[in-house]
Amino acid sequence: MNSMQVKELRRLALLAVFILMIGAISVSPQAPAGTADETEGPDGCTSIMVGRLASTDGSVITCHTCDGNYRNWLNIVPHRKNPSSAKNKVYWGTLHTETVDDLRGKILKGEIPEVEETYAFLNVAYPAMNEKQLSIGETTIGGRRELENDEGLFLIEELERIALERTATARDAIKLIGQLVKQYGYGDSGECITIADKKEVWHFEIMGAGPTEIGGVWAAVRIPDDHVGVSANIPRISELNLKDPDNYMASDNVHSVAEKMGWWKPGETFKFWKAYSGRKPFSDREFFILSTLAPSMKLQKDAEELPFTVKPAKQLSVRDVMKYYRETYEGTDMDMTRNLMVPRAARGRGGAAPAAAPEMVKSPIANPWMSADLVTLLNTLKPDTVTRQRTIAIVGCAYSQIIQTRAWLPDEVGAIAWFSFDNPAQSPRFPIFSGVLALPKSFEVDSQHKFRTDSASWAFRRANRLATIRWGATRRIMEDAIADFEDKAFTELPAIEKIAQELLKSGNPEEGRKKCQEFVTQYTNDFARAAIDKWNELGDTFWGMFARGF
């Protein structure tokens, strides 16, 4: 490399620092990826599903990243008994509220009769887990716009809530949602929810039924126990064998709506994704996850469709799944930073530059979440320096959770939502057990509208944004802190489970259950507060590191 090339690289690096500083501070939204099949932009989500025989410990796993500027306050809605005359209010516009009591954008869409008793549940933007270990992940899949009908009563998040309040198994949740949609209508765009109980996990896709029908059209496929599935914002359900109700379910209009709209003709092979989407039924995220889980299958990106699920080459632990949610494709041909190399800073004796050509290393400002402005600048200066890529971990994530259900443990401690705020590659996860009664008050304050010191989410967001500005200098510090919390959680988990089970047996059943729930509540809250304190400390550390500029 000659001296002119070295000077040019240094010039590019200096310009990049300036633009990255601005982009990181303003938190530019992630633009859509450049590939034709990855079109969902910043508001996409990723859900991985693991059957009990595909996991190392027999857990059933479902997941969710809430990617986009959505509500990230959360709380526990308690178990309740309801009077016979009670009504259950159904709202639209809950995804952009700032606190539990905020009415921002909320509209009372309607009411349905209440049931006698409802389960406690983890109330996030897309309600996630109840006290019976029923757990739900979500990804928006779009589908054909002609199917949307906002006269329907339910948005997907409200269907998730009702299912968690009223059911304990994935099959019952699917049947209830089907009944509610048929009676009251579905008013949302195409959605996928991944529903797990203590024994199995299902992939469920739903859309409206068109402008003349208030109901909805849906299909659900069970993930084989020894397989893994993934949904990343594109309809994926293919052929349906409705003669096998143990593994397939669908609305009674699943064929007739497609025929009426001209998307399928009797006699043709019916594929749900082809009829109700028409898009290629996988993106880079599905391809990456499935192909790395089962490399011997030699999956191809140019295939018409991928297998709906794969049997992994080895069983997955919960920590393996966590690693997937930190994925930015580093070291692959989809790595956005692979071309951002600069000369390693080095000086000879007496300040003279060394005679040998400098070693090329990754620029300290290179990171997989570069703003659109920085990418445009780099590609203007030198075409094709960076190819934008929609990674699994993104800076625009509101929150994420990896939920494992465990049939061999009592419900109070059996399910765990491994929850994190903000970018899942930069934040620690803390365990929220299915028996938890309450969460820290700072969890009930959002971070999508403005900076607030009473919001837990902002502790993580502040440190993470500062770290991103000079990722080469901060990455090891942050990743070590994440590993420390992860190691702590999995080291302590066996003892926590043992104590919880012993408490359940103390006193009468009601007393034992209360003691167990109070114990796991205390543990979850203490763990979460420790993580918040650490990320506040990291934020202060990074400010100190950058005191003289970025």
N, C-alpha and C positions, 0 to 999 in steps of 0.2 A: 504494500500500500504506500503510495507516494505522499509527500507532505501536503499537496493540494487536497487529496482525498481525506486525509486526517482532519484538515481545517474545515472541510465541508461537513464532515460528521460532527465535529464539535459545534459548528454553527447550527446544525439541525437540532442538536441536543439542547442548546441554549434556548432556541425558539420553542422547543417542545416544553421545556420547564415553564416558560411564561404562560403558554396556552393551557397546560395541564393545571397550573395553579388556579387559573380562572375557572376552568371546567370543573375541577374537583370541588372548589368552594361553592360554586353555584349548583352543584349536583345535577349536571345536565342529564336529562332522561336518556335511557339507552335506545338508540335508533334500531329499526328493524334490521335483521341480518341481511346479508347480500344474496343469500341463496333463495331461489324461487319458492322452495317448499317450507321456508322458515319465515312466515309473514306476520306473526302475531305481535311483533314489536315488544314494548316494555311491559305490557300488561299480561304476559303469558305466565303460566304456572307449570310446575312439573310434579307429577305424582308417580312414585315407584311402588309397586305392589309385590309382596313376597309371600308365597304360600308357606304353610307351617313346616313342610318337609324340605323346603328350599332354604330355610334359616338354620343356623347352627344350633340354636337352643329350642326350636319348636315354636318360636314366636310367629304370629301372623303380623304382617307389617303393611301399613298404608301411610302415605306421606302427602305433604302439600307445601309448596312455596307460594305465598301470596305476593306475586311479583307485580308491582305497580303502586300508584299513590292511593292506597286503600287504608282504611281504618286499621290501626294496629293496637288499639286498646283492647284489653280482654279482662274477663272476670269469670267467676263460677256462678252459674244460675242454680239455686238450690232446688232440691227435691221438694215437691209440694203436693198437697191434697187440695182438690178444688170442689167448690159447691156444684150441685147438679145444674144450676142455671148459668154457670160461668161460660164465657166466650174466650176464645183464643184469638187475639188481634194479629193480623197479618200486615206487615209494613213493607213499603218500598223505600229505598234511599237510605239504608242503614250503613252503607259502606264508607260514607264520608263524614260520619259523626266524630266529634272530638273527645267526648266523654260518655259515660253510661247515660247521663241525663240530657245530653245534647239533642236537640230536635232538628239540627241542621239538615235540611233536605228530606226529612222523613215524611212519608205520606201514609196515612192509614188506608190501606187498599181494601180491607174487608175483614170479616170475622168468620170463624168456624166454631162449632160446638167444642167445648173443652172436654177432656176426659177426666175421670175421677182422680187419677194420680199421675204425676209426671216425674221423670227421672231428672236428677241433677246433671248438668253438662258443662263442658268447657266452652264458653261463649267467646269465640273469636269472630273475625269478619265473616268467615265461613265456618259455622259451628262444627266442632271437631271430635268430641269424645264424651261419652256419658258414663255414669257410675256403674253400668253393666258391661263396660269395656267395648261397647259398640263405638266404632271410630270411622271417620270420614275424611278423605282428601278431596281436592277439587281442582279441575283445570277447565278453563273456558275453551270450547272447541269450535265455536262459530256456526258452521253448517250453512245451509242455504237461507238467505235473508227472507225469501218468500214465506218461510214457515213461521216467522215471528208474528205474534199476535198479543199486543199488550193489554187486551181485554181479559186475558187470563189472570187469575188471582195471584199465582205464586211466582216469585223469583227463586233461583236455586238455593240461595242462602236460607230462605225461609223454609223450603222443603227439608233442608238438612236439619234445621232446628226442630221442626215438628217430628221428624224421624227419630232424633236423639231423645226427645222428650217422651216418646211413646213406644219405642221398640228396643229389643235387646239383641236381635240377630240381624245379619245382613239381609237374609231372605225376607224377613218381616218388614225391614225398612224399605226394600224395593217394592214389595206388594203394597205397603201403605202409600208410598209416593205415587205409584201407579193409580191407586184409587183416588187420591186427592186431586191429581191432575185430570183424571177423567171427569170428576164431579165439578171441580172449580176452575180448571184451566191452568195452563202454563204460559207465563208472559215474558219469559226470558229468551236470550239467544241460546244457541247450542251449548250444552254444558256436559262435562263428564264428572261424576263423583265416584270415588274408589272406596268401597264400603267394606270394612273388615269387622269381624267379630272374633270370638275366641277360637274358632275352628277354621274359618275360610275367609277369602277376600274376593269381592266382585268388582268388575269394571262396568259401570252403568252410564249410558249416554242418552241424553234427552234433548228434544227440540219441540218447538211449537208444532201445531198440526195444520197451520196455514190460515189464511185470512178469513175463511168461512167456518172454521171449527175452533171452539174455545178450548178443547182438550190439549193433548200433546201426543207425541210419538216417541217411543223409547225402546231401548234394547239393553239387556244386561248379560254379561258372560262371566262365568266363574273362572278365576285363575286356578289352574291345576295346582294341587298341593305342593308339588315338587318343582314348580315353575315360578318365574318372575315376569311381571308385566310392567308397562310404563305408558303413561298418557302425558303428552306435552303439547296440548292446544290444537290437536288435529283429530277429527273422528277416526277411530281405528277399528271398530267392530266390523268384521267382515261377514262371512256366511253364518246363518243362524240355524241350528238344529233344534227346532221347537218341540220335536218329539223326545227330546232329552231335557226335561225340566229340572233335573239335578244340576245342569250346567248352563242352561240357556233360559232366559225369560224375555218377553217382549210385550208391548201393548198390542191389543187385538186389532189395531189399525195399522200395524207396522208395514204391511204390504199394500193395503188399499190407498193410503195417503201417497205413497210413491207412485202408484199406478195412476191415481187421479191427477197428480201434478206432472205426469209425463216423464218421470225419471226412471221408470222400470216397467217392463211388460211381462205378463205371465208367460212362462216358458223359458225366460232368461234366468241365468244364475243370479240370485238376489244377494247382493252384498250391501250391508247397511251403510258403510262409508261411501260407497259409490252412488247409492241412491240419494243419500241425504247430505252429501258434501261435494263429491265430484273431484276434490283435491287429492293429490298424492297423500296416502294415509300415514305418513311418518315424516318427521323432521330430523335434523342433525342430532337432536338430543335423544330421541328414541333409537336412532341408528347407533350412536356412540354407546349408550347403555347396553342395549341388547347384544351388539357385536363384541363388546369387551367381556360381557358375562359368558358368552358362548362362542369363543373365537373359532372353534372347530367347524361351526356352521358356515363360516366364510360369507357372511351377509354382504350384500352389494348395495351401494347407494342408488344405483340406477334401476333397482328392482321395482316392479309395479307396486308391490306391497311387501312388508316384512312379516315374519311370523308374528302372530298376535302375542304370544309369550315365548319364552325360551327356558329350557332347563339349564341352569348355570353349571359351568364346569366344576365349581365348588360351591358349597353352601355359603350363604351370606350371613355375617353377624350384623347386629345393629350398627356397629362401628364401621363396617364396610359400606353400609347405606349412607351413613354420615359423610364418608369420604366422597361418595358420588355427588352429594349436595354441595361440596366445596369445589367441584370440578370446573376447570377453565380450559381444559384440553391442552395443558402445557406439555410440550414435547411432541405434539402431534402436528399434522399438517393443518389443523384448525387453530393452532396457537396464534393469537393476534400479535404476540410480542416477538415472534421468532426472528423478525428482520431488524429489530431495534438494538443493534450492537454498536458499541462505541469503544474507542481505545481505553484500556485500563490506565488510570492516572499513574504516572511513574516519572521519576526524575533521576538523572545520573548524579555523579559527584559534582559538587560545586554548582548545582542547579542546572547543569547541562542535560539536555534531553538524551536519553539512551540511543545508541546508534542503531540497535536492532528495531525492526518493525514492531509496533506496540501490539500487545495481546488484546484481542477483541473480546469484550464481555457485554452482558446484557446491561442496557442503560438503567441507572437507578430510578428513573422516572417511568420506565416501561411497566405497565400493569394491564391486566386483561379487561379493565373497566374504563378504558380511555374515553373521554368525551367525544361526541361527534365533531366538535370544533377541532380538537387535536388531530383526530384521524384525517379530517379534511385537509388540515395544514400539512401533515406529513405526506399525504398522497399528492398534494399539489407540488410540493418541493421535489418529490421523487415518486412517480406513479407506482402503485401496487406495493408500497411499503407496508401498509396494513390492510388486510381484508377483514372487514367487520364480521364479528361472529357472535351469535346469541349463545352465550355460555349458560351452563346450568346455574352457577352462582352469579348473581348480578347485583350491581350496586343499587338498583331500584327495587330491591325486595323489601316489602313491608315487614314480613315475618315468615317463619317457616316452622314446620314441625314434622318429626318422624315418629309415628305412633306404633308401638308394639303392643299386641294383646297376648296374654299368656294364660292358657286354660288351666294350668296346674296350680295357679295361685288364686287366692280369694280376690274378688272384684275390687276391694278397697286398695289393693296394691298391685293388681294384675296387669293393668294397662298403664303405660307411661307415654305421655306426649313429650318427646325431647324437643323442647321449644327454643327458638332463638329469634331475636329481633334483628332486623336489617340484613345486610349481606351475609349469607350463611357461610361464606369462606372467610369471614373476618370476625364473626361473633361466636361466643361459646353457647353450648346448649345446656339447659337445666331441666331436670326431670319434674314433670307435673303428673302426679299419680291420679288414677281415676277416682280415688277416695278423697282427694284434696277438697277442703271446704271453702277456702278463700285464698286469694293471692295478694301480694303487696299492693297498697293503694296506688303506688306509682305506675302500676300496670294498667290502671284505668284511665290514663291520660294519653291521648294520641300524639303523634309527631308528624302528621301529614300537613298541618296547616301553618304552624309557627313553632319557633324554638321555645321550649318550656323546661325549666330546671326541675319541675315536679314530675316529669315524664321519664319512666325507665328507658323507653326506647331511645331518647336523646343521648343517654350515657353511651350507648353503643354507636349510634350514628355519628356523634362528634369524633370519637376516637377513630372510627373506621374511615371517615372522610379525610382526616388528617393523615392517617397512615397511607392512604391511596396516593397522596401527592408525591411522595417519594418512597414508593413501595420497596425499592431495593434496600433502603435503610431501615425500614420499619417491619418488614415482613417477618423476619425471624423472631422478633420480639412478640409480635401478635400471635404467630402460629404456636410459639412455645406456651403462651398463656392459654390458648384454646386447648392445647394438649394437656396442660395441667388440670384444667377443669374436667376434661373428658376422663382422664385417668382417675381423678378423685371420685367422680360419679360411679364409674364401673368397679372401682376398688371397694367402695362403701356399699354398693347395691345389695350384695348377699346379706350383710348384717342388717340393713334396713328391712329387707323382706322378712328376715327371721324375727326381728323385734315386732314388726307389724302383725305377723301371724300369732305370736305369743300374746300380744295385747288383745287380739280378737277373742282369745279363749279365756281372758280374765273377766271375772264377774259374770253377770247374765249376758245374753247375746246383745242386747241393746247397749249395755255399758261397755262391753268389749269393742263393739263397732265404733262407738264414739271415741274411745281411747285410741284406737287404731287410726281413725280419720284425723284426730287432732295431732297425732304423732307425724303422719306423712305430710300434713299441712305445714307443721313447723319445719320439717326437713326441707320441703320444697321452697318455702319462703326464705329460710336461712341460706340455702344454696344460691337462690336467685339474687339475694342482696349482696352476697359475696362477689358474684359475677359483676353486678352493677358497680360495686366499689372498685373492683379491679379495672374495669373499663374507664371509669372516671379517672383513675390514676394513670392509665395509659394515655388518655386524652391530654392530661397535664404534661406527661413525659414528652409527647410529640410536640406540644407547643414549645416546650423548652428546647427540643432538638432543632426546631425551625425558628428560633428567636431572631436570628439574623437574616431570615429570608428562606425561601424554599429552593 
